[in-house]
Amino acid sequence: MLSSIKCVLVGDSAVGKTSLLVRFTSETFPEAYKPTVYENTGVDVFMDGIQISLGLWDTAGNDAFRSIRPLSYQQADVVLMCYSVANHNSFLNLKNKWIGEIRSNLPCT
């Protein structure tokens, strides 16, 4: 039986969410920054010999797209909060913004 896991990446704009996904799924690294609105991809991974279909959902960090982000949270198993080590405010926003949004959309977290 194939197990599936939905993982949603959230965080401020330009912290590297898309780059992380591209690197993980294709072993390449994007050369230029391209803002994401809403994208998802999938990859099969093996854990302890069990194949898992890993759905990866990339979200827009820009508040202009705040209204569509709740679509990404639906039935999420994992939320990966991302920040940039070069932008301390993006780290502070995990507590000030993202944790609240996650809990609002996934109350059991």
N, CA, C and O atoms as a GROMACS GRO file, in nm:
protein
  436
    1MET      N    1   0.084  -0.118   0.000
    1MET     CA    2   0.000   0.000   0.000
    1MET      C    3   0.088   0.125   0.000
    1MET      O    4   0.182   0.136   0.079
    2LEU      N    5   0.056   0.216  -0.089
    2LEU     CA    6   0.132   0.340  -0.101
    2LEU      C    7   0.080   0.442  -0.001
    2LEU      O    8  -0.037   0.478  -0.003
    3SER      N    9   0.168   0.487   0.086
    3SER     CA   10   0.131   0.592   0.181
    3SER      C   11   0.154   0.727   0.116
    3SER      O   12   0.239   0.740   0.028
    4SER      N   13   0.079   0.826   0.159
    4SER     CA   14   0.100   0.960   0.107
    4SER      C   15   0.106   1.060   0.221
    4SER      O   16   0.038   1.045   0.323
    5ILE      N   17   0.188   1.162   0.201
    5ILE     CA   18   0.205   1.268   0.299
    5ILE      C   19   0.201   1.400   0.224
    5ILE      O   20   0.265   1.416   0.120
    6LYS      N   21   0.125   1.494   0.277
    6LYS     CA   22   0.119   1.628   0.219
    6LYS      C   23   0.200   1.722   0.307
    6LYS      O   24   0.173   1.736   0.426
    7CYS      N   25   0.298   1.787   0.246
    7CYS     CA   26   0.386   1.881   0.316
    7CYS      C   27   0.372   2.019   0.253
    7CYS      O   28   0.390   2.035   0.132
    8VAL      N   29   0.339   2.117   0.335
    8VAL     CA   30   0.319   2.255   0.289
    8VAL      C   31   0.434   2.341   0.341
    8VAL      O   32   0.466   2.339   0.460
    9LEU      N   33   0.497   2.416   0.251
    9LEU     CA   34   0.604   2.508   0.291
    9LEU      C   35   0.549   2.648   0.302
    9LEU      O   36   0.485   2.698   0.209
   10VAL      N   37   0.573   2.713   0.416
   10VAL     CA   38   0.528   2.850   0.437
   10VAL      C   39   0.644   2.934   0.487
   10VAL      O   40   0.743   2.882   0.539
   11GLY      N   41   0.630   3.063   0.471
   11GLY     CA   42   0.731   3.158   0.516
   11GLY      C   43   0.725   3.283   0.432
   11GLY      O   44   0.655   3.288   0.331
   12ASP      N   45   0.798   3.384   0.475
   12ASP     CA   46   0.801   3.511   0.403
   12ASP      C   47   0.848   3.493   0.259
   12ASP      O   48   0.906   3.391   0.224
   13SER      N   49   0.820   3.594   0.178
   13SER     CA   50   0.866   3.594   0.039
   13SER      C   51   1.019   3.590   0.034
   13SER      O   52   1.086   3.650   0.117
   14ALA      N   53   1.070   3.520  -0.064
   14ALA     CA   54   1.214   3.519  -0.096
   14ALA      C   55   1.301   3.458   0.013
   14ALA      O   56   1.418   3.495   0.026
   15VAL      N   57   1.247   3.365   0.092
   15VAL     CA   58   1.330   3.298   0.192
   15VAL      C   59   1.391   3.168   0.140
   15VAL      O   60   1.479   3.111   0.204
   16GLY      N   61   1.346   3.121   0.024
   16GLY     CA   62   1.404   3.002  -0.034
   16GLY      C   63   1.314   2.879  -0.038
   16GLY      O   64   1.362   2.768  -0.058
   17LYS      N   65   1.184   2.898  -0.019
   17LYS     CA   66   1.092   2.783  -0.020
   17LYS      C   67   1.097   2.710  -0.154
   17LYS      O   68   1.113   2.588  -0.158
   18THR      N   69   1.083   2.784  -0.261
   18THR     CA   70   1.085   2.724  -0.394
   18THR      C   71   1.221   2.662  -0.424
   18THR      O   72   1.228   2.552  -0.478
   19SER      N   73   1.327   2.730  -0.389
   19SER     CA   74   1.462   2.677  -0.412
   19SER      C   75   1.482   2.546  -0.338
   19SER      O   76   1.544   2.453  -0.392
   20LEU      N   77   1.432   2.537  -0.217
   20LEU     CA   78   1.441   2.414  -0.139
   20LEU      C   79   1.368   2.300  -0.210
   20LEU      O   80   1.420   2.188  -0.219
   21LEU      N   81   1.249   2.327  -0.260
   21LEU     CA   82   1.172   2.223  -0.330
   21LEU      C   83   1.238   2.182  -0.460
   21LEU      O   84   1.245   2.063  -0.492
   22VAL      N   85   1.286   2.280  -0.536
   22VAL     CA   86   1.352   2.248  -0.664
   22VAL      C   87   1.476   2.163  -0.638
   22VAL      O   88   1.500   2.065  -0.708
   23ARG      N   89   1.553   2.200  -0.540
   23ARG     CA   90   1.674   2.124  -0.506
   23ARG      C   91   1.640   1.982  -0.462
   23ARG      O   92   1.708   1.887  -0.501
   24PHE      N   93   1.536   1.967  -0.382
   24PHE     CA   94   1.496   1.835  -0.332
   24PHE      C   95   1.442   1.746  -0.443
   24PHE      O   96   1.471   1.626  -0.446
   25THR      N   97   1.363   1.803  -0.534
   25THR     CA   98   1.297   1.721  -0.636
   25THR      C   99   1.380   1.699  -0.762
   25THR      O  100   1.362   1.598  -0.830
   26SER      N  101   1.470   1.791  -0.794
   26SER     CA  102   1.543   1.778  -0.921
   26SER      C  103   1.694   1.784  -0.906
   26SER      O  104   1.766   1.768  -1.004
   27GLU      N  105   1.741   1.805  -0.785
   27GLU     CA  106   1.885   1.815  -0.758
   27GLU      C  107   1.953   1.925  -0.839
   27GLU      O  108   2.071   1.917  -0.871
   28THR      N  109   1.876   2.029  -0.871
   28THR     CA  110   1.931   2.149  -0.933
   28THR      C  111   1.898   2.265  -0.840
   28THR      O  112   1.828   2.249  -0.740
   29PHE      N  113   1.950   2.382  -0.873
   29PHE     CA  114   1.920   2.500  -0.792
   29PHE      C  115   1.883   2.614  -0.885
   29PHE      O  116   1.957   2.643  -0.979
   30PRO      N  117   1.770   2.680  -0.861
   30PRO     CA  118   1.729   2.790  -0.949
   30PRO      C  119   1.834   2.901  -0.949
   30PRO      O  120   1.888   2.938  -0.845
   31GLU      N  121   1.861   2.954  -1.067
   31GLU     CA  122   1.961   3.060  -1.078
   31GLU      C  123   1.905   3.198  -1.048
   31GLU      O  124   1.978   3.288  -1.007
   32ALA      N  125   1.775   3.215  -1.069
   32ALA     CA  126   1.715   3.347  -1.048
   32ALA      C  127   1.591   3.334  -0.960
   32ALA      O  128   1.524   3.230  -0.958
   33TYR      N  129   1.562   3.440  -0.887
   33TYR     CA  130   1.444   3.442  -0.801
   33TYR      C  131   1.320   3.463  -0.886
   33TYR      O  132   1.314   3.555  -0.968
   34LYS      N  133   1.222   3.377  -0.867
   34LYS     CA  134   1.093   3.390  -0.935
   34LYS      C  135   0.985   3.371  -0.830
   34LYS      O  136   0.970   3.260  -0.777
   35PRO      N  137   0.910   3.476  -0.798
   35PRO     CA  138   0.807   3.464  -0.693
   35PRO      C  139   0.704   3.357  -0.727
   35PRO      O  140   0.664   3.341  -0.842
   36THR      N  141   0.662   3.284  -0.625
   36THR     CA  142   0.563   3.179  -0.641
   36THR      C  143   0.427   3.232  -0.599
   36THR      O  144   0.415   3.306  -0.501
   37VAL      N  145   0.324   3.192  -0.673
   37VAL     CA  146   0.188   3.223  -0.631
   37VAL      C  147   0.131   3.100  -0.562
   37VAL      O  148   0.082   3.109  -0.450
   38TYR      N  149   0.137   2.987  -0.630
   38TYR     CA  150   0.077   2.865  -0.576
   38TYR      C  151   0.124   2.751  -0.665
   38TYR      O  152   0.089   2.746  -0.783
   39GLU      N  153   0.201   2.660  -0.610
   39GLU     CA  154   0.249   2.547  -0.689
   39GLU      C  155   0.255   2.423  -0.601
   39GLU      O  156   0.275   2.432  -0.480
   40ASN      N  157   0.237   2.310  -0.664
   40ASN     CA  158   0.259   2.186  -0.591
   40ASN      C  159   0.322   2.084  -0.684
   40ASN      O  160   0.304   2.087  -0.805
   41THR      N  161   0.396   1.995  -0.623
   41THR     CA  162   0.464   1.889  -0.696
   41THR      C  163   0.468   1.768  -0.605
   41THR      O  164   0.432   1.775  -0.487
   42GLY      N  165   0.511   1.659  -0.659
   42GLY     CA  166   0.520   1.539  -0.578
   42GLY      C  167   0.644   1.459  -0.612
   42GLY      O  168   0.700   1.472  -0.721
   43VAL      N  169   0.685   1.378  -0.519
   43VAL     CA  170   0.800   1.292  -0.538
   43VAL      C  171   0.779   1.167  -0.453
   43VAL      O  172   0.723   1.174  -0.344
   44ASP      N  173   0.825   1.055  -0.503
   44ASP     CA  174   0.819   0.932  -0.424
   44ASP      C  175   0.950   0.917  -0.349
   44ASP      O  176   1.058   0.928  -0.406
   45VAL      N  177   0.939   0.891  -0.221
   45VAL     CA  178   1.056   0.869  -0.135
   45VAL      C  179   1.038   0.737  -0.062
   45VAL      O  180   0.927   0.684  -0.052
   46PHE      N  181   1.147   0.685  -0.012
   46PHE     CA  182   1.142   0.560   0.064
   46PHE      C  183   1.188   0.586   0.206
   46PHE      O  184   1.291   0.649   0.229
   47MET      N  185   1.111   0.536   0.301
   47MET     CA  186   1.147   0.548   0.442
   47MET      C  187   1.131   0.411   0.505
   47MET      O  188   1.022   0.354   0.505
   48ASP      N  189   1.240   0.358   0.558
   48ASP     CA  190   1.239   0.224   0.616
   48ASP      C  191   1.185   0.120   0.518
   48ASP      O  192   1.114   0.028   0.556
   49GLY      N  193   1.221   0.138   0.390
   49GLY     CA  194   1.180   0.044   0.287
   49GLY      C  195   1.037   0.060   0.238
   49GLY      O  196   0.991  -0.019   0.156
   50ILE      N  197   0.967   0.160   0.288
   50ILE     CA  198   0.828   0.183   0.248
   50ILE      C  199   0.823   0.304   0.154
   50ILE      O  200   0.877   0.410   0.184
   51GLN      N  201   0.757   0.284   0.040
   51GLN     CA  202   0.743   0.393  -0.056
   51GLN      C  203   0.635   0.490  -0.008
   51GLN      O  204   0.525   0.450   0.030
   52ILE      N  205   0.670   0.618  -0.011
   52ILE     CA  206   0.578   0.724   0.032
   52ILE      C  207   0.566   0.826  -0.080
   52ILE      O  208   0.667   0.874  -0.132
   53SER      N  209   0.444   0.858  -0.115
   53SER     CA  210   0.419   0.965  -0.211
   53SER      C  211   0.415   1.097  -0.133
   53SER      O  212   0.322   1.122  -0.055
   54LEU      N  213   0.516   1.179  -0.154
   54LEU     CA  214   0.530   1.304  -0.080
   54LEU      C  215   0.481   1.419  -0.166
   54LEU      O  216   0.544   1.455  -0.265
   55GLY      N  217   0.368   1.478  -0.128
   55GLY     CA  218   0.316   1.595  -0.197
   55GLY      C  219   0.377   1.720  -0.136
   55GLY      O  220   0.370   1.740  -0.014
   56LEU      N  221   0.436   1.803  -0.219
   56LEU     CA  222   0.505   1.923  -0.173
   56LEU      C  223   0.431   2.046  -0.226
   56LEU      O  224   0.419   2.065  -0.347
   57TRP      N  225   0.382   2.127  -0.134
   57TRP     CA  226   0.302   2.243  -0.170
   57TRP      C  227   0.379   2.370  -0.136
   57TRP      O  228   0.410   2.397  -0.020
   58ASP      N  229   0.410   2.447  -0.239
   58ASP     CA  230   0.483   2.573  -0.226
   58ASP      C  231   0.381   2.686  -0.218
   58ASP      O  232   0.291   2.694  -0.301
   59THR      N  233   0.396   2.773  -0.121
   59THR     CA  234   0.300   2.882  -0.104
   59THR      C  235   0.366   3.017  -0.127
   59THR      O  236   0.489   3.030  -0.118
   60ALA      N  237   0.285   3.117  -0.156
   60ALA     CA  238   0.333   3.254  -0.172
   60ALA      C  239   0.345   3.318  -0.035
   60ALA      O  240   0.250   3.316   0.043
   61GLY      N  241   0.460   3.376  -0.007
   61GLY     CA  242   0.479   3.443   0.120
   61GLY      C  243   0.422   3.584   0.121
   61GLY      O  244   0.402   3.642   0.228
   62ASN      N  245   0.398   3.638   0.004
   62ASN     CA  246   0.347   3.774  -0.009
   62ASN      C  247   0.203   3.782   0.042
   62ASN      O  248   0.121   3.697   0.008
   63ASP      N  249   0.174   3.883   0.122
   63ASP     CA  250   0.040   3.898   0.178
   63ASP      C  251  -0.068   3.923   0.073
   63ASP      O  252  -0.187   3.906   0.101
   64ALA      N  253  -0.028   3.963  -0.046
   64ALA     CA  254  -0.127   3.982  -0.153
   64ALA      C  255  -0.197   3.851  -0.187
   64ALA      O  256  -0.307   3.852  -0.243
   65PHE      N  257  -0.133   3.738  -0.155
   65PHE     CA  258  -0.189   3.607  -0.185
   65PHE      C  259  -0.240   3.535  -0.061
   65PHE      O  260  -0.263   3.414  -0.063
   66ARG      N  261  -0.258   3.610   0.046
   66ARG     CA  262  -0.304   3.553   0.173
   66ARG      C  263  -0.438   3.479   0.157
   66ARG      O  264  -0.461   3.379   0.224
   67SER      N  265  -0.524   3.527   0.070
   67SER     CA  266  -0.657   3.468   0.056
   67SER      C  267  -0.655   3.329  -0.007
   67SER      O  268  -0.749   3.252   0.014
   68ILE      N  269  -0.551   3.295  -0.084
   68ILE     CA  270  -0.548   3.162  -0.146
   68ILE      C  271  -0.463   3.062  -0.067
   68ILE      O  272  -0.470   2.942  -0.094
   69ARG      N  273  -0.385   3.108   0.029
   69ARG     CA  274  -0.302   3.015   0.107
   69ARG      C  275  -0.382   2.909   0.182
   69ARG      O  276  -0.335   2.796   0.192
   70PRO      N  277  -0.502   2.941   0.235
   70PRO     CA  278  -0.578   2.836   0.305
   70PRO      C  279  -0.603   2.711   0.222
   70PRO      O  280  -0.618   2.602   0.277
   71LEU      N  281  -0.608   2.724   0.090
   71LEU     CA  282  -0.626   2.607   0.004
   71LEU      C  283  -0.511   2.508   0.022
   71LEU      O  284  -0.530   2.387   0.013
   72SER      N  285  -0.392   2.560   0.046
   72SER     CA  286  -0.274   2.475   0.062
   72SER      C  287  -0.277   2.395   0.191
   72SER      O  288  -0.227   2.283   0.195
   73TYR      N  289  -0.336   2.451   0.294
   73TYR     CA  290  -0.336   2.385   0.425
   73TYR      C  291  -0.432   2.266   0.434
   73TYR      O  292  -0.415   2.180   0.521
   74GLN      N  293  -0.530   2.261   0.346
   74GLN     CA  294  -0.631   2.156   0.355
   74GLN      C  295  -0.567   2.017   0.353
   74GLN      O  296  -0.493   1.984   0.260
   75GLN      N  297  -0.595   1.937   0.454
   75GLN     CA  298  -0.548   1.799   0.467
   75GLN      C  299  -0.395   1.787   0.472
   75GLN      O  300  -0.340   1.685   0.432
   76ALA      N  301  -0.328   1.891   0.520
   76ALA     CA  302  -0.182   1.886   0.532
   76ALA      C  303  -0.142   1.797   0.649
   76ALA      O  304  -0.202   1.801   0.755
   77ASP      N  305  -0.038   1.717   0.626
   77ASP     CA  306   0.018   1.633   0.731
   77ASP      C  307   0.137   1.700   0.799
   77ASP      O  308   0.164   1.679   0.917
   78VAL      N  309   0.208   1.782   0.721
   78VAL     CA  310   0.330   1.848   0.769
   78VAL      C  311   0.329   1.992   0.719
   78VAL      O  312   0.292   2.018   0.604
   79VAL      N  313   0.368   2.085   0.804
   79VAL     CA  314   0.390   2.223   0.762
   79VAL      C  315   0.535   2.256   0.795
   79VAL      O  316   0.577   2.248   0.910
   80LEU      N  317   0.609   2.292   0.693
   80LEU     CA  318   0.750   2.326   0.710
   80LEU      C  319   0.762   2.478   0.706
   80LEU      O  320   0.739   2.541   0.603
   81MET      N  321   0.798   2.537   0.820
   81MET     CA  322   0.813   2.682   0.828
   81MET      C  323   0.954   2.719   0.785
   81MET      O  324   1.052   2.668   0.840
   82CYS      N  325   0.964   2.808   0.688
   82CYS     CA  326   1.093   2.844   0.630
   82CYS      C  327   1.126   2.991   0.659
   82CYS      O  328   1.038   3.077   0.664
   83TYR      N  329   1.254   3.016   0.679
   83TYR     CA  330   1.303   3.153   0.696
   83TYR      C  331   1.442   3.162   0.637
   83TYR      O  332   1.505   3.060   0.608
   84SER      N  333   1.488   3.284   0.618
   84SER     CA  334   1.621   3.307   0.563
   84SER      C  335   1.716   3.348   0.674
   84SER      O  336   1.686   3.437   0.754
   85VAL      N  337   1.832   3.284   0.680
   85VAL     CA  338   1.932   3.323   0.780
   85VAL      C  339   1.987   3.462   0.750
   85VAL      O  340   2.048   3.524   0.837
   86ALA      N  341   1.965   3.511   0.629
   86ALA     CA  342   2.010   3.645   0.592
   86ALA      C  343   1.906   3.752   0.621
   86ALA      O  344   1.930   3.871   0.598
   87ASN      N  345   1.789   3.711   0.671
   87ASN     CA  346   1.680   3.806   0.699
   87ASN      C  347   1.618   3.772   0.834
   87ASN      O  348   1.529   3.688   0.843
   88HIS      N  349   1.666   3.839   0.938
   88HIS     CA  350   1.620   3.809   1.074
   88HIS      C  351   1.469   3.830   1.090
   88HIS      O  352   1.404   3.757   1.165
   89ASN      N  353   1.413   3.927   1.019
   89ASN     CA  354   1.269   3.950   1.027
   89ASN      C  355   1.189   3.830   0.978
   89ASN      O  356   1.080   3.802   1.029
   90SER      N  357   1.243   3.757   0.881
   90SER     CA  358   1.172   3.638   0.833
   90SER      C  359   1.167   3.531   0.943
   90SER      O  360   1.072   3.452   0.948
   91PHE      N  361   1.267   3.529   1.028
   91PHE     CA  362   1.265   3.438   1.144
   91PHE      C  363   1.163   3.484   1.247
   91PHE      O  364   1.085   3.403   1.298
   92LEU      N  365   1.163   3.613   1.277
   92LEU     CA  366   1.067   3.667   1.374
   92LEU      C  367   0.923   3.647   1.327
   92LEU      O  368   0.833   3.626   1.409
   93ASN      N  369   0.902   3.654   1.197
   93ASN     CA  370   0.767   3.637   1.142
   93ASN      C  371   0.713   3.496   1.157
   93ASN      O  372   0.592   3.475   1.146
   94LEU      N  373   0.799   3.399   1.182
   94LEU     CA  374   0.748   3.264   1.209
   94LEU      C  375   0.655   3.269   1.330
   94LEU      O  376   0.547   3.211   1.328
   95LYS      N  377   0.699   3.339   1.433
   95LYS     CA  378   0.617   3.352   1.554
   95LYS      C  379   0.507   3.456   1.537
   95LYS      O  380   0.393   3.434   1.577
   96ASN      N  381   0.541   3.569   1.479
   96ASN     CA  382   0.449   3.682   1.471
   96ASN      C  383   0.338   3.665   1.368
   96ASN      O  384   0.233   3.729   1.378
   97LYS      N  385   0.360   3.580   1.269
   97LYS     CA  386   0.264   3.569   1.159
   97LYS      C  387   0.229   3.424   1.126
   97LYS      O  388   0.112   3.387   1.127
   98TRP      N  389   0.329   3.344   1.098
   98TRP     CA  390   0.305   3.212   1.038
   98TRP      C  391   0.244   3.111   1.134
   98TRP      O  392   0.156   3.034   1.095
   99ILE      N  393   0.288   3.108   1.258
   99ILE     CA  394   0.231   3.012   1.353
   99ILE      C  395   0.081   3.038   1.370
   99ILE      O  396   0.002   2.944   1.375
  100GLY      N  397   0.042   3.164   1.379
  100GLY     CA  398  -0.099   3.198   1.391
  100GLY      C  399  -0.180   3.155   1.270
  100GLY      O  400  -0.290   3.103   1.283
  101GLU      N  401  -0.123   3.179   1.151
  101GLU     CA  402  -0.194   3.139   1.029
  101GLU      C  403  -0.208   2.987   1.021
  101GLU      O  404  -0.313   2.936   0.983
  102ILE      N  405  -0.102   2.916   1.057
  102ILE     CA  406  -0.107   2.769   1.055
  102ILE      C  407  -0.214   2.719   1.151
  102ILE      O  408  -0.296   2.635   1.115
  103ARG      N  409  -0.213   2.770   1.272
  103ARG     CA  410  -0.311   2.725   1.373
  103ARG      C  411  -0.453   2.762   1.334
  103ARG      O  412  -0.548   2.690   1.367
  104SER      N  413  -0.469   2.872   1.266
  104SER     CA  414  -0.602   2.913   1.220
  104SER      C  415  -0.656   2.816   1.115
  104SER      O  416  -0.775   2.787   1.112
  105ASN      N  417  -0.567   2.768   1.029
  105ASN     CA  418  -0.608   2.678   0.921
  105ASN      C  419  -0.600   2.531   0.959
  105ASN      O  420  -0.670   2.448   0.901
  106LEU      N  421  -0.516   2.498   1.056
  106LEU     CA  422  -0.501   2.361   1.104
  106LEU      C  423  -0.508   2.364   1.257
  106LEU      O  424  -0.404   2.357   1.323
  107PRO      N  425  -0.626   2.373   1.313
  107PRO     CA  426  -0.641   2.392   1.458
  107PRO      C  427  -0.577   2.283   1.544
  107PRO      O  428  -0.548   2.307   1.661
  108CYS      N  429  -0.554   2.166   1.491
  108CYS     CA  430  -0.497   2.057   1.571
  108CYS      C  431  -0.346   2.064   1.582
  108CYS      O  432  -0.284   1.975   1.640
  109THR      N  433  -0.284   2.169   1.527
  109THR     CA  434  -0.137   2.180   1.534
  109THR      C  435  -0.094   2.252   1.658
  109THR      O  436   0.026   2.270   1.681
   0.00000   0.00000   0.00000
